[in-house]
Amino acid sequence: MVLKTRQITFNKTICSTILLKNLAFPLVVWGCMSLFNSPTTLTRLVVVALAIPTATMPSTLAIRFNVHEAELASTQFWSTALSFITLTAFVLALS
């Protein structure tokens, strides 16, 4: 319902947010966990969990408080759509 009631757009801010959430953050954590020799199973679980798309709560809160509603709804949509690629890549890279 949240996504249906908001106009989905794509701009530089949304692109940056998605790249950071879906790619950069999991990669940084993966690198740190590798650097500190974390157990392989734990590393896989953490990195894949971080690569999961943006949750619905930020969009819900944005609507509730009338702050950047369309931007957060768009981020949620594009993060989910592109996660089919990024999440798959992380699962394959970690296997």
N, CA, C and O atoms as a printed pandas DataFrame, in Angstrom:
     atom_number atom_name residue_name chain_id  residue_number  x_coord  y_coord  z_coord
0              1         N          MET        A               1    0.825   -1.190    0.000
1              2        CA          MET        A               1    0.000    0.000    0.000
2              3         C          MET        A               1    0.873    1.260    0.000
3              4         O          MET        A               1    0.563    2.242   -0.674
4              5         N          VAL        A               2    1.952    1.216    0.755
5              6        CA          VAL        A               2    2.828    2.386    0.829
6              7         C          VAL        A               2    3.360    2.746   -0.547
7              8         O          VAL        A               2    3.342    3.910   -0.948
8              9         N          LEU        A               3    3.833    1.739   -1.265
9             10        CA          LEU        A               3    4.421    2.005   -2.582
10            11         C          LEU        A               3    3.362    2.386   -3.607
11            12         O          LEU        A               3    3.630    3.170   -4.517
12            13         N          LYS        A               4    2.175    1.841   -3.466
13            14        CA          LYS        A               4    1.112    2.142   -4.421
14            15         C          LYS        A               4    0.621    3.583   -4.298
15            16         O          LYS        A               4    0.179    4.178   -5.281
16            17         N          THR        A               5    0.698    4.139   -3.097
17            18        CA          THR        A               5    0.174    5.494   -2.880
18            19         C          THR        A               5    1.219    6.585   -3.102
19            20         O          THR        A               5    0.892    7.769   -3.016
20            21         N          ARG        A               6    2.450    6.220   -3.381
21            22        CA          ARG        A               6    3.513    7.201   -3.594
22            23         C          ARG        A               6    4.088    7.058   -4.997
23            24         O          ARG        A               6    4.139    5.955   -5.542
24            25         N          GLN        A               7    4.518    8.160   -5.575
25            26        CA          GLN        A               7    5.132    8.123   -6.900
26            27         C          GLN        A               7    6.568    7.623   -6.768
27            28         O          GLN        A               7    7.354    8.169   -5.994
28            29         N          ILE        A               8    6.902    6.587   -7.526
29            30        CA          ILE        A               8    8.246    6.013   -7.502
30            31         C          ILE        A               8    9.121    6.813   -8.459
31            32         O          ILE        A               8    8.790    6.967   -9.635
32            33         N          THR        A               9   10.234    7.317   -7.950
33            34        CA          THR        A               9   11.168    8.093   -8.758
34            35         C          THR        A               9   12.563    7.490   -8.641
35            36         O          THR        A               9   12.788    6.545   -7.886
36            37         N          PHE        A              10   13.477    8.049   -9.393
37            38        CA          PHE        A              10   14.873    7.608   -9.313
38            39         C          PHE        A              10   15.750    8.833   -9.519
39            40         O          PHE        A              10   15.673    9.495  -10.553
40            41         N          ASN        A              11   16.582    9.129   -8.530
41            42        CA          ASN        A              11   17.484   10.267   -8.640
42            43         C          ASN        A              11   18.824    9.926   -7.987
43            44         O          ASN        A              11   19.042    8.799   -7.542
44            45         N          LYS        A              12   19.704   10.901   -7.939
45            46        CA          LYS        A              12   21.053   10.687   -7.432
46            47         C          LYS        A              12   21.050   10.252   -5.958
47            48         O          LYS        A              12   21.816    9.367   -5.577
48            49         N          THR        A              13   20.216   10.852   -5.148
49            50        CA          THR        A              13   20.141   10.514   -3.729
50            51         C          THR        A              13   19.660    9.084   -3.525
51            52         O          THR        A              13   20.220    8.343   -2.717
52            53         N          ILE        A              14   18.637    8.705   -4.246
53            54        CA          ILE        A              14   18.095    7.344   -4.143
54            55         C          ILE        A              14   19.141    6.342   -4.614
55            56         O          ILE        A              14   19.344    5.306   -3.980
56            57         N          CYS        A              15   19.796    6.646   -5.711
57            58        CA          CYS        A              15   20.842    5.765   -6.242
58            59         C          CYS        A              15   21.970    5.590   -5.224
59            60         O          CYS        A              15   22.430    4.472   -4.990
60            61         N          SER        A              16   22.404    6.675   -4.633
61            62        CA          SER        A              16   23.474    6.607   -3.626
62            63         C          SER        A              16   23.061    5.779   -2.422
63            64         O          SER        A              16   23.835    4.957   -1.932
64            65         N          THR        A              17   21.860    5.992   -1.951
65            66        CA          THR        A              17   21.358    5.255   -0.795
66            67         C          THR        A              17   21.305    3.762   -1.077
67            68         O          THR        A              17   21.696    2.951   -0.238
68            69         N          ILE        A              18   20.823    3.403   -2.255
69            70        CA          ILE        A              18   20.713    1.989   -2.624
70            71         C          ILE        A              18   22.092    1.358   -2.763
71            72         O          ILE        A              18   22.312    0.242   -2.293
72            73         N          LEU        A              19   23.020    2.058   -3.403
73            74        CA          LEU        A              19   24.382    1.522   -3.550
74            75         C          LEU        A              19   25.040    1.307   -2.187
75            76         O          LEU        A              19   25.710    0.300   -1.959
76            77         N          LEU        A              20   24.840    2.262   -1.293
77            78        CA          LEU        A              20   25.409    2.119    0.044
78            79         C          LEU        A              20   24.757    0.966    0.810
79            80         O          LEU        A              20   25.448    0.161    1.434
80            81         N          LYS        A              21   23.430    0.892    0.760
81            82        CA          LYS        A              21   22.707   -0.136    1.517
82            83         C          LYS        A              21   22.918   -1.527    0.938
83            84         O          LYS        A              21   23.201   -2.468    1.680
84            85         N          ASN        A              22   22.786   -1.669   -0.364
85            86        CA          ASN        A              22   22.813   -3.003   -0.975
86            87         C          ASN        A              22   24.220   -3.508   -1.278
87            88         O          ASN        A              22   24.431   -4.719   -1.346
88            89         N          LEU        A              23   25.185   -2.610   -1.460
89            90        CA          LEU        A              23   26.530   -3.040   -1.843
90            91         C          LEU        A              23   27.621   -2.648   -0.845
91            92         O          LEU        A              23   28.325   -3.505   -0.312
92            93         N          ALA        A              24   27.749   -1.355   -0.603
93            94        CA          ALA        A              24   28.889   -0.864    0.179
94            95         C          ALA        A              24   28.889   -1.378    1.610
95            96         O          ALA        A              24   29.911   -1.876    2.083
96            97         N          PHE        A              25   27.783   -1.270    2.297
97            98        CA          PHE        A              25   27.736   -1.688    3.696
98            99         C          PHE        A              25   28.044   -3.178    3.861
99           100         O          PHE        A              25   28.873   -3.528    4.702
100          101         N          PRO        A              26   27.406   -4.073    3.089
101          102        CA          PRO        A              26   27.774   -5.493    3.213
102          103         C          PRO        A              26   29.237   -5.756    2.850
103          104         O          PRO        A              26   29.885   -6.589    3.484
104          105         N          LEU        A              27   29.769   -5.057    1.837
105          106        CA          LEU        A              27   31.167   -5.250    1.459
106          107         C          LEU        A              27   32.135   -4.804    2.557
107          108         O          LEU        A              27   33.126   -5.481    2.830
108          109         N          VAL        A              28   31.847   -3.678    3.176
109          110        CA          VAL        A              28   32.705   -3.181    4.262
110          111         C          VAL        A              28   32.686   -4.150    5.439
111          112         O          VAL        A              28   33.734   -4.475    5.998
112          113         N          VAL        A              29   31.508   -4.603    5.810
113          114        CA          VAL        A              29   31.406   -5.546    6.932
114          115         C          VAL        A              29   32.086   -6.859    6.581
115          116         O          VAL        A              29   32.759   -7.447    7.428
116          117         N          TRP        A              30   31.923   -7.330    5.354
117          118        CA          TRP        A              30   32.596   -8.556    4.903
118          119         C          TRP        A              30   34.115   -8.392    5.018
119          120         O          TRP        A              30   34.811   -9.282    5.508
120          121         N          GLY        A              31   34.610   -7.254    4.564
121          122        CA          GLY        A              31   36.037   -6.981    4.660
122          123         C          GLY        A              31   36.525   -6.955    6.099
123          124         O          GLY        A              31   37.568   -7.529    6.413
124          125         N          CYS        A              32   35.783   -6.297    6.969
125          126        CA          CYS        A              32   36.163   -6.236    8.386
126          127         C          CYS        A              32   36.134   -7.622    9.034
127          128         O          CYS        A              32   37.027   -7.974    9.805
128          129         N          MET        A              33   35.110   -8.395    8.716
129          130        CA          MET        A              33   35.011   -9.735    9.300
130          131         C          MET        A              33   36.126  -10.635    8.781
131          132         O          MET        A              33   36.651  -11.466    9.521
132          133         N          SER        A              34   36.484  -10.472    7.526
133          134        CA          SER        A              34   37.599  -11.242    6.963
134          135         C          SER        A              34   38.918  -10.824    7.609
135          136         O          SER        A              34   39.769  -11.663    7.906
136          137         N          LEU        A              35   39.077   -9.522    7.822
137          138        CA          LEU        A              35   40.281   -8.984    8.437
138          139         C          LEU        A              35   40.489   -9.528    9.851
139          140         O          LEU        A              35   41.618   -9.799   10.262
140          141         N          PHE        A              36   39.395   -9.683   10.584
141          142        CA          PHE        A              36   39.471  -10.180   11.954
142          143         C          PHE        A              36   39.269  -11.690   12.055
143          144         O          PHE        A              36   39.064  -12.223   13.145
144          145         N          ASN        A              37   39.329  -12.375   10.912
145          146        CA          ASN        A              37   39.213  -13.840   10.860
146          147         C          ASN        A              37   37.980  -14.384   11.574
147          148         O          ASN        A              37   38.073  -15.337   12.349
148          149         N          SER        A              38   36.830  -13.777   11.310
149          150        CA          SER        A              38   35.575  -14.273   11.880
150          151         C          SER        A              38   35.249  -15.625   11.264
151          152         O          SER        A              38   35.653  -15.909   10.137
152          153         N          PRO        A              39   34.520  -16.459   11.998
153          154        CA          PRO        A              39   34.128  -17.763   11.436
154          155         C          PRO        A              39   33.360  -17.596   10.121
155          156         O          PRO        A              39   32.549  -16.681    9.974
156          157         N          THR        A              40   33.624  -18.479    9.188
157          158        CA          THR        A              40   33.018  -18.390    7.851
158          159         C          THR        A              40   31.498  -18.388    7.903
159          160         O          THR        A              40   30.858  -17.604    7.203
160          161         N          THR        A              41   30.917  -19.245    8.712
161          162        CA          THR        A              41   29.454  -19.322    8.803
162          163         C          THR        A              41   28.876  -18.012    9.321
163          164         O          THR        A              41   27.871  -17.524    8.805
164          165         N          LEU        A              42   29.505  -17.449   10.332
165          166        CA          LEU        A              42   29.035  -16.180   10.885
166          167         C          LEU        A              42   29.156  -15.076    9.836
167          168         O          LEU        A              42   28.245  -14.262    9.686
168          169         N          THR        A              43   30.255  -15.044    9.125
169          170        CA          THR        A              43   30.461  -14.037    8.083
170          171         C          THR        A              43   29.387  -14.141    7.010
171          172         O          THR        A              43   28.825  -13.130    6.588
172          173         N          ARG        A              44   29.104  -15.349    6.574
173          174        CA          ARG        A              44   28.052  -15.542    5.553
174          175         C          ARG        A              44   26.711  -15.022    6.040
175          176         O          ARG        A              44   26.019  -14.296    5.326
176          177         N          LEU        A              45   26.348  -15.397    7.258
177          178        CA          LEU        A              45   25.042  -14.990    7.802
178          179         C          LEU        A              45   24.937  -13.468    7.922
179          180         O          LEU        A              45   23.925  -12.878    7.543
180          181         N          VAL        A              46   25.975  -12.848    8.444
181          182        CA          VAL        A              46   25.939  -11.400    8.654
182          183         C          VAL        A              46   25.897  -10.653    7.324
183          184         O          VAL        A              46   25.092   -9.736    7.159
184          185         N          VAL        A              47   26.738  -11.025    6.392
185          186        CA          VAL        A              47   26.803  -10.310    5.110
186          187         C          VAL        A              47   25.507  -10.474    4.325
187          188         O          VAL        A              47   25.005   -9.503    3.757
188          189         N          VAL        A              48   24.965  -11.670    4.283
189          190        CA          VAL        A              48   23.699  -11.873    3.568
190          191         C          VAL        A              48   22.568  -11.115    4.262
191          192         O          VAL        A              48   21.707  -10.541    3.594
192          193         N          ALA        A              49   22.564  -11.109    5.580
193          194        CA          ALA        A              49   21.529  -10.356    6.308
194          195         C          ALA        A              49   21.620   -8.861    6.002
195          196         O          ALA        A              49   20.595   -8.191    5.882
196          197         N          LEU        A              50   22.830   -8.339    5.878
197          198        CA          LEU        A              50   22.997   -6.920    5.570
198          199         C          LEU        A              50   22.655   -6.592    4.125
199          200         O          LEU        A              50   22.356   -5.441    3.806
200          201         N          ALA        A              51   22.694   -7.581    3.257
201          202        CA          ALA        A              51   22.379   -7.358    1.846
202          203         C          ALA        A              51   20.872   -7.420    1.564
203          204         O          ALA        A              51   20.437   -7.177    0.438
204          205         N          ILE        A              52   20.097   -7.740    2.573
205          206        CA          ILE        A              52   18.638   -7.778    2.412
206          207         C          ILE        A              52   18.143   -6.351    2.156
207          208         O          ILE        A              52   18.680   -5.401    2.725
208          209         N          PRO        A              53   17.123   -6.194    1.304
209          210        CA          PRO        A              53   16.660   -4.844    0.939
210          211         C          PRO        A              53   16.175   -4.013    2.132
211          212         O          PRO        A              53   15.945   -4.527    3.227
212          213         N          THR        A              54   16.033   -2.736    1.880
213          214        CA          THR        A              54   15.558   -1.785    2.883
214          215         C          THR        A              54   14.192   -2.216    3.406
215          216         O          THR        A              54   13.318   -2.618    2.638
216          217         N          ALA        A              55   14.025   -2.127    4.710
217          218        CA          ALA        A              55   12.767   -2.518    5.351
218          219         C          ALA        A              55   11.669   -1.491    5.103
219          220         O          ALA        A              55   11.928   -0.404    4.586
220          221         N          THR        A              56   10.460   -1.838    5.469
221          222        CA          THR        A              56    9.317   -0.947    5.257
222          223         C          THR        A              56    9.176    0.103    6.351
223          224         O          THR        A              56    8.483    1.102    6.155
224          225         N          MET        A              57    9.814   -0.099    7.490
225          226        CA          MET        A              57    9.635    0.831    8.608
226          227         C          MET        A              57   10.064    2.264    8.283
227          228         O          MET        A              57    9.340    3.189    8.652
228          229         N          PRO        A              58   11.198    2.506    7.614
229          230        CA          PRO        A              58   11.534    3.908    7.297
230          231         C          PRO        A              58   10.467    4.597    6.442
231          232         O          PRO        A              58   10.164    5.772    6.652
232          233         N          SER        A              59    9.904    3.872    5.487
233          234        CA          SER        A              59    8.848    4.458    4.647
234          235         C          SER        A              59    7.608    4.751    5.472
235          236         O          SER        A              59    6.973    5.791    5.301
236          237         N          THR        A              60    7.265    3.839    6.363
237          238        CA          THR        A              60    6.093    4.021    7.215
238          239         C          THR        A              60    6.270    5.235    8.125
239          240         O          THR        A              60    5.349    6.035    8.289
240          241         N          LEU        A              61    7.453    5.367    8.711
241          242        CA          LEU        A              61    7.718    6.522    9.573
242          243         C          LEU        A              61    7.734    7.828    8.782
243          244         O          LEU        A              61    7.274    8.860    9.272
244          245         N          ALA        A              62    8.261    7.782    7.568
245          246        CA          ALA        A              62    8.281    8.981    6.723
246          247         C          ALA        A              62    6.865    9.455    6.422
247          248         O          ALA        A              62    6.586   10.653    6.441
248          249         N          ILE        A              63    5.986    8.520    6.149
249          250        CA          ILE        A              63    4.596    8.879    5.875
250          251         C          ILE        A              63    3.933    9.421    7.138
251          252         O          ILE        A              63    3.197   10.407    7.092
252          253         N          ARG        A              64    4.197    8.778    8.244
253          254        CA          ARG        A              64    3.599    9.205    9.520
254          255         C          ARG        A              64    3.996   10.633    9.871
255          256         O          ARG        A              64    3.166   11.406   10.350
256          257         N          PHE        A              65    5.261   10.992    9.637
257          258        CA          PHE        A              65    5.759   12.309   10.015
258          259         C          PHE        A              65    5.926   13.269    8.831
259          260         O          PHE        A              65    6.488   14.354    8.981
260          261         N          ASN        A              66    5.432   12.860    7.646
261          262        CA          ASN        A              66    5.457   13.697    6.442
262          263         C          ASN        A              66    6.855   14.222    6.101
263          264         O          ASN        A              66    7.046   15.417    5.873
264          265         N          VAL        A              67    7.822   13.310    6.073
265          266        CA          VAL        A              67    9.203   13.671    5.785
266          267         C          VAL        A              67    9.737   12.760    4.678
267          268         O          VAL        A              67    9.831   11.548    4.872
268          269         N          HIS        A              68   10.084   13.320    3.536
269          270        CA          HIS        A              68   10.691   12.585    2.417
270          271         C          HIS        A              68    9.937   11.289    2.078
271          272         O          HIS        A              68   10.556   10.242    1.885
272          273         N          GLU        A              69    8.628   11.362    2.008
273          274        CA          GLU        A              69    7.803   10.172    1.787
274          275         C          GLU        A              69    8.107    9.494    0.458
275          276         O          GLU        A              69    8.365    8.291    0.416
276          277         N          ALA        A              70    8.078   10.259   -0.625
277          278        CA          ALA        A              70    8.294    9.676   -1.952
278          279         C          ALA        A              70    9.710    9.142   -2.089
279          280         O          ALA        A              70    9.920    8.097   -2.704
280          281         N          GLU        A              71   10.676    9.842   -1.526
281          282        CA          GLU        A              71   12.070    9.415   -1.616
282          283         C          GLU        A              71   12.295    8.081   -0.898
283          284         O          GLU        A              71   12.964    7.195   -1.429
284          285         N          LEU        A              72   11.743    7.941    0.297
285          286        CA          LEU        A              72   11.917    6.687    1.041
286          287         C          LEU        A              72   11.126    5.540    0.420
287          288         O          LEU        A              72   11.589    4.400    0.424
288          289         N          ALA        A              73    9.948    5.826   -0.108
289          290        CA          ALA        A              73    9.182    4.788   -0.798
290          291         C          ALA        A              73    9.922    4.325   -2.051
291          292         O          ALA        A              73    9.958    3.133   -2.356
292          293         N          SER        A              74   10.508    5.271   -2.769
293          294        CA          SER        A              74   11.290    4.933   -3.964
294          295         C          SER        A              74   12.525    4.123   -3.590
295          296         O          SER        A              74   12.869    3.160   -4.275
296          297         N          THR        A              75   13.191    4.510   -2.508
297          298        CA          THR        A              75   14.355    3.758   -2.039
298          299         C          THR        A              75   13.965    2.330   -1.684
299          300         O          THR        A              75   14.680    1.386   -2.018
300          301         N          GLN        A              76   12.846    2.173   -1.017
301          302        CA          GLN        A              76   12.367    0.837   -0.663
302          303         C          GLN        A              76   12.092    0.014   -1.921
303          304         O          GLN        A              76   12.489   -1.148   -2.004
304          305         N          PHE        A              77   11.420    0.608   -2.886
305          306        CA          PHE        A              77   11.093   -0.103   -4.124
306          307         C          PHE        A              77   12.349   -0.527   -4.874
307          308         O          PHE        A              77   12.515   -1.701   -5.204
308          309         N          TRP        A              78   13.241    0.443   -5.145
309          310        CA          TRP        A              78   14.439    0.136   -5.932
310          311         C          TRP        A              78   15.398   -0.777   -5.185
311          312         O          TRP        A              78   16.067   -1.605   -5.804
312          313         N          SER        A              79   15.475   -0.643   -3.887
313          314        CA          SER        A              79   16.326   -1.525   -3.094
314          315         C          SER        A              79   15.849   -2.968   -3.211
315          316         O          SER        A              79   16.654   -3.889   -3.349
316          317         N          THR        A              80   14.553   -3.151   -3.155
317          318        CA          THR        A              80   13.978   -4.496   -3.281
318          319         C          THR        A              80   14.163   -5.031   -4.696
319          320         O          THR        A              80   14.543   -6.187   -4.880
320          321         N          ALA        A              81   13.897   -4.198   -5.689
321          322        CA          ALA        A              81   14.026   -4.640   -7.081
322          323         C          ALA        A              81   15.463   -5.033   -7.417
323          324         O          ALA        A              81   15.694   -6.055   -8.063
324          325         N          LEU        A              82   16.420   -4.228   -6.983
325          326        CA          LEU        A              82   17.821   -4.501   -7.305
326          327         C          LEU        A              82   18.458   -5.555   -6.402
327          328         O          LEU        A              82   19.538   -6.065   -6.702
328          329         N          SER        A              83   17.795   -5.877   -5.309
329          330        CA          SER        A              83   18.351   -6.886   -4.402
330          331         C          SER        A              83   18.376   -8.271   -5.039
331          332         O          SER        A              83   19.136   -9.138   -4.608
332          333         N          PHE        A              84   17.560   -8.483   -6.049
333          334        CA          PHE        A              84   17.608   -9.778   -6.743
334          335         C          PHE        A              84   18.991   -9.983   -7.358
335          336         O          PHE        A              84   19.472  -11.111   -7.464
336          337         N          ILE        A              85   19.608   -8.908   -7.752
337          338        CA          ILE        A              85   20.955   -8.989   -8.325
338          339         C          ILE        A              85   22.003   -8.988   -7.208
339          340         O          ILE        A              85   22.858   -9.872   -7.157
340          341         N          THR        A              86   21.934   -8.002   -6.322
341          342        CA          THR        A              86   22.971   -7.864   -5.297
342          343         C          THR        A              86   22.950   -8.998   -4.286
343          344         O          THR        A              86   24.005   -9.514   -3.919
344          345         N          LEU        A              87   21.778   -9.390   -3.836
345          346        CA          LEU        A              87   21.675  -10.479   -2.858
346          347         C          LEU        A              87   22.163  -11.787   -3.463
347          348         O          LEU        A              87   22.866  -12.556   -2.808
348          349         N          THR        A              88   21.793  -12.037   -4.711
349          350        CA          THR        A              88   22.272  -13.231   -5.401
350          351         C          THR        A              88   23.787  -13.221   -5.530
351          352         O          THR        A              88   24.446  -14.242   -5.332
352          353         N          ALA        A              89   24.329  -12.054   -5.865
353          354        CA          ALA        A              89   25.795  -11.946   -6.000
354          355         C          ALA        A              89   26.506  -12.238   -4.673
355          356         O          ALA        A              89   27.527  -12.925   -4.656
356          357         N          PHE        A              90   25.974  -11.723   -3.574
357          358        CA          PHE        A              90   26.585  -11.990   -2.276
358          359         C          PHE        A              90   26.469  -13.465   -1.884
359          360         O          PHE        A              90   27.419  -14.042   -1.356
360          361         N          VAL        A              91   25.329  -14.067   -2.136
361          362        CA          VAL        A              91   25.149  -15.484   -1.810
362          363         C          VAL        A              91   26.136  -16.331   -2.621
363          364         O          VAL        A              91   26.779  -17.232   -2.081
364          365         N          LEU        A              92   26.248  -16.039   -3.903
365          366        CA          LEU        A              92   27.184  -16.798   -4.753
366          367         C          LEU        A              92   28.640  -16.560   -4.349
367          368         O          LEU        A              92   29.440  -17.495   -4.329
368          369         N          ALA        A              93   28.981  -15.322   -4.032
369          370        CA          ALA        A              93   30.366  -14.997   -3.658
370          371         C          ALA        A              93   30.755  -15.636   -2.321
371          372         O          ALA        A              93   31.919  -15.971   -2.104
372          373         N          LEU        A              94   29.801  -15.798   -1.452
373          374        CA          LEU        A              94   30.089  -16.362   -0.133
374          375         C          LEU        A              94   29.993  -17.883   -0.086
375          376         O          LEU        A              94   30.323  -18.493    0.931
376          377         N          SER        A              95   29.547  -18.496   -1.171
377          378        CA          SER        A              95   29.377  -19.962   -1.150
378          379         C          SER        A              95   30.655  -20.681   -1.530
379          380         O          SER        A              95   30.685  -21.912   -1.561
